[in-house]
């Protein structure tokens, strides 16, 4: 029985250390330290999104700039919300809340296409390494939404 337990413990240790990306078992404190940066949203069709997020001490500031058809700035705004980290054994989440901007105003939809109701939810931390962060969540319609960031 002792040999079986030792073998099982060894296999668990090998599998946890052998994972290429081991965000499992990270504490909320460690994840919070990693996320507290300025992040630039990346779109699949462009590296120039004009949308940045700043996570700092439980607050998140989302800044975006929209341009008119002639290239002039039509909107330059910052919306504020809150965040918390929820670390579980197999997954970690960034819970966004407090976004209240009106969906009918010019600032109602961010450059990344999200309304306030889309942002206020738990986002799974898929990747949070060095200069890259990738978050994913399921919206109210059941569609998977994602945000990809690089350190700004």
Residue pairs with C-beta under 8 A, 6 or more apart in sequence:
16 22
16 24
16 25
21 127
21 129
23 31
23 92
23 125
23 127
23 128
24 89
24 90
25 89
26 87
26 92
27 87
28 85
28 86
28 87
28 92
31 85
31 87
31 92
31 125
31 128
32 85
34 128
35 55
35 83
35 85
35 94
35 128
35 133
36 55
36 56
36 57
37 54
37 55
37 151
37 152
38 52
38 53
38 54
38 151
38 152
39 52
39 53
39 54
39 55
39 133
39 149
39 150
39 151
39 152
40 49
40 51
40 52
40 53
40 149
40 150
40 151
40 152
41 49
41 51
41 52
41 53
41 111
41 112
41 147
41 148
41 149
42 49
42 148
42 149
42 150
43 49
43 112
49 111
49 112
50 64
50 65
50 66
50 67
50 111
51 62
51 63
51 64
51 65
51 110
51 111
51 112
52 62
52 63
52 64
52 152
53 60
53 61
53 62
53 63
53 149
54 60
54 61
54 63
55 83
58 82
58 83
58 84
59 80
59 81
59 82
59 83
60 80
60 81
60 82
60 83
60 96
61 78
61 79
61 80
62 78
62 79
62 80
62 81
62 99
62 110
62 119
63 77
63 78
64 75
64 76
64 77
64 110
64 111
65 73
65 75
65 76
65 111
66 73
66 74
66 75
66 76
66 106
66 111
67 73
67 74
68 74
74 106
75 106
75 107
77 107
79 99
79 101
79 107
79 110
79 116
80 98
80 99
81 96
81 97
81 98
81 99
81 119
81 120
82 96
82 97
82 98
83 94
83 95
83 96
83 97
84 94
84 95
84 97
85 92
85 93
85 94
85 95
86 92
86 93
86 95
86 122
87 93
91 124
91 125
92 124
92 125
92 128
93 122
93 123
93 124
93 125
94 122
94 123
94 125
94 135
95 121
95 122
95 123
96 119
96 120
96 121
96 122
96 123
97 120
98 120
99 116
99 119
99 120
100 116
101 107
101 108
101 116
102 108
102 116
103 109
103 115
103 116
103 117
108 115
108 116
109 115
110 119
112 147
114 145
117 140
118 139
118 140
118 145
121 137
121 139
122 137
123 135
123 136
123 137
123 147
124 135
124 136
124 137
125 133
125 134
125 135
126 134
126 135
126 136
126 146
127 133
127 134
128 134
130 151
131 150
131 151
132 148
132 149
132 150
132 151
133 148
133 149
133 150
134 146
134 147
134 148
134 149
135 146
135 147
135 149
136 144
136 145
136 146
136 147
137 144
137 145
137 146
138 144
138 145
139 145
